[in-house]
Amino acid sequence: MKHPEYDRSKFKVWALPHPLILHWVINPGLVFNELILGQRLPKVSLIDKISDKPMIERTYVPCPHCGAMHDGRFWGKGNAFGHWFGFVCPTCEKVIPCIWNIFSLIILAITWPFWFFPVKILRPKWIEHEKKRLHRRTDQPLIEARKINWILRGTILFAGFMWIAMSVAPQALRVLRGYEVTWNTIWIQLPIWLLAGFAWGGVMHFWMKKKRKKVEQGGGLNDPSAGASAS
């Protein structure tokens, strides 16, 4: 499905081959996020170029079916996972297409006999579940950028997950194969992942909370002249 042309005087359009979108496509570490956790990224995101809000508060997800534009935070805290088939639009309740990681596609292609028929059965039930989830979500306030502690998220959530996935899990597999645990490897990698998590949190703190230095004339999505409505 082709997306409509967006007003590039008001929005930055993030879609392939944008570097950040491309990173999602080629990073093998995101396979777990997509296939297991159901964390997805829309094919198109729009960044309001006029608003002076932090980045996370001026990112929108457009629906190619009805044209509605939704605050990107809608699929954030409390609603970030479980979207294996894409995002369901809160306005028209159709599925907003998301991109796939190339390694996820390879795994899906190899294992298709195991998931094809179950998915055919479960997909309609999943959509109905998502619709109910949407109604619960719309009653909840969206988190503000100033209330997000990216440093804490990086050093605890990101670093902790990567340490378990890349250090602890391989050692668990060694035990299952009859080998002994290499404890030195586990504990040596812990501070490395903590440092990496701290760096990731710092980058996200700068990126997601940064504001425009100068507000241009006219309103952002809150201005009627912008011709869009945000959920």
C-alpha positions in Angstrom: 0.0 0.0 0.0 1.3 3.4 -1.0 1.3 6.1 1.6 0.1 9.6 0.6 2.4 12.5 0.1 2.9 14.4 3.3 3.5 18.1 3.7 7.3 18.2 4.0 7.1 21.9 5.0 5.5 20.7 8.2 6.9 17.2 8.7 10.1 15.2 8.5 9.1 11.9 6.9 10.9 8.9 8.4 10.6 5.9 6.1 13.1 3.7 4.3 15.9 4.4 3.5 16.1 6.7 6.5 19.1 5.6 8.6 17.1 4.9 11.8 14.5 2.9 9.9 17.2 1.0 8.1 18.9 0.2 11.4 15.7 -1.5 12.5 15.7 -3.6 9.3 19.3 -4.8 9.4 20.0 -5.1 13.2 19.9 -8.9 14.1 19.4 -8.0 17.8 15.9 -6.8 17.1 14.6 -10.3 16.0 13.7 -11.1 19.6 11.8 -7.8 19.9 9.8 -8.5 16.8 9.1 -12.2 16.9 8.9 -12.8 20.7 7.8 -9.5 22.2 5.8 -8.2 19.2 7.5 -4.8 19.3 7.1 -3.1 15.8 8.1 0.0 14.0 5.6 1.7 11.5 6.7 2.0 7.9 6.2 5.7 8.1 6.6 8.1 11.0 6.2 11.9 10.8 8.2 14.4 12.9 6.5 17.8 13.4 9.0 20.4 12.2 7.1 23.3 13.6 6.4 22.4 17.2 8.9 23.2 19.9 8.0 20.1 21.9 10.6 17.4 22.6 11.1 14.8 19.8 9.1 12.1 21.5 6.1 14.5 21.8 6.1 15.5 18.2 6.4 12.1 16.5 3.2 10.9 14.8 2.1 7.7 13.1 -0.1 8.2 10.1 -2.8 5.7 9.1 -2.7 5.0 5.3 -6.3 3.8 5.4 -8.2 6.8 6.9 -5.5 9.5 7.0 -5.6 10.0 10.7 -2.4 10.9 12.5 -1.8 9.5 16.0 0.7 10.5 18.7 3.6 8.0 18.5 3.5 7.7 22.3 0.3 5.8 21.9 2.4 2.7 21.2 4.9 3.5 24.0 4.7 2.7 27.6 2.1 0.1 28.5 1.4 -0.6 24.8 4.8 -1.3 23.3 4.5 -5.0 22.9 2.2 -7.6 21.4 1.8 -6.0 17.9 3.0 -8.9 15.8 0.7 -8.1 12.9 1.2 -4.3 13.0 -0.5 -1.4 14.7 -4.3 -1.2 14.8 -5.5 2.4 14.0 -7.5 3.9 16.9 -9.7 5.7 14.3 -10.7 3.2 11.6 -9.4 0.0 13.4 -7.5 -1.2 10.3 -3.9 -2.4 10.6 -1.2 0.2 10.1 1.7 -1.5 8.2 5.0 -1.9 10.0 8.4 -2.8 8.7 10.1 -6.1 9.2 13.6 -6.9 10.3 15.3 -8.8 7.5 16.5 -11.6 9.9 13.0 -11.9 11.2 11.8 -12.5 7.7 14.5 -15.2 7.1 13.4 -17.0 10.3 9.7 -16.7 9.3 10.5 -18.1 5.8 12.3 -21.1 7.2 9.7 -21.9 9.9 6.5 -21.1 7.9 5.1 -24.6 8.1 4.9 -24.2 11.9 3.2 -20.8 12.1 1.2 -20.3 8.8 -2.0 -22.1 9.8 -2.0 -21.1 13.5 -1.6 -17.4 12.4 -4.5 -17.8 9.9 -6.7 -18.8 12.9 -5.3 -16.4 15.5 -5.0 -13.2 13.5 -8.7 -12.3 13.6 -8.8 -13.0 17.3 -5.7 -10.8 17.8 -7.3 -7.9 15.9 -10.4 -8.1 18.2 -8.1 -8.2 21.2 -6.2 -5.1 19.9 -9.5 -3.2 19.4 -10.4 -3.8 23.1 -6.9 -2.8 24.0 -7.2 0.4 22.1 -10.3 1.5 24.0 -8.4 0.9 27.3 -5.4 2.8 26.0 -7.3 5.9 24.8 -8.5 6.5 28.4 -4.9 6.7 29.7 -2.8 9.8 29.6 0.3 9.8 27.3 3.6 10.0 29.1 5.5 13.3 29.0 9.1 13.4 27.8 10.2 15.0 31.1 9.0 12.1 33.1 11.0 9.5 31.1 14.3 8.5 32.7 16.2 7.2 29.7 19.5 6.7 31.6 17.7 4.4 34.1 16.0 2.6 31.3 19.3 2.1 29.5 21.3 0.9 32.5 18.6 -1.4 33.9 16.2 -2.5 31.1 18.4 -2.4 28.0 21.7 -3.5 29.7 19.9 -6.1 31.8 18.1 -7.6 28.8 21.3 -7.7 26.6 23.3 -9.2 29.5 20.8 -12.0 30.0 20.4 -12.6 26.2 24.0 -12.4 25.2 25.8 -13.6 28.4 23.6 -15.6 30.7 21.5 -17.4 28.0 24.5 -18.8 26.1 25.9 -20.2 29.4 22.6 -21.8 30.1 22.8 -23.5 26.8 26.3 -24.8 27.7 24.8 -26.4 30.8 22.1 -28.1 28.8 24.8 -29.5 26.5 26.7 -30.9 29.5 29.4 -28.2 29.9 30.3 -26.2 33.0 29.3 -22.5 33.4 32.0 -20.0 32.6 31.3 -17.6 35.4 34.1 -15.3 34.5 32.6 -14.6 31.1 29.2 -13.8 32.7 30.6 -11.3 35.3 33.1 -9.7 33.0 30.4 -8.9 30.5 28.1 -7.4 33.1 29.9 -4.0 33.4 30.4 -3.9 29.7 26.7 -4.1 29.1 26.0 -1.6 31.9 28.3 0.8 30.2 26.7 0.2 26.8 23.2 0.6 28.4 24.3 3.9 30.0 25.6 5.1 26.6 22.3 4.0 24.9 20.3 5.8 27.6 22.4 9.0 27.1 21.8 9.0 23.4 18.1 8.4 23.8 17.9 11.1 26.5 19.5 13.6 24.1 17.6 12.5 21.0 14.0 12.1 22.4 14.0 15.1 24.7 15.7 17.6 22.3 13.6 20.5 21.2 13.8 22.7 18.1 16.0 25.7 18.7 13.6 28.1 17.0 9.9 27.8 16.5 8.8 28.7 13.0 5.7 30.8 12.3 2.5 28.8 12.3 1.3 26.0 14.5 2.3 22.3 14.5 -0.4 19.6 14.5 -2.4 21.6 17.0 -2.8 24.4 14.4 -6.0 23.9 12.3 -4.0 25.0 9.2 -1.8 21.9 9.6 -4.6 19.8 8.2 -4.1 16.9 10.5 -5.6 15.6 13.7 -3.6 13.8 16.4 -5.1 11.2 18.6 
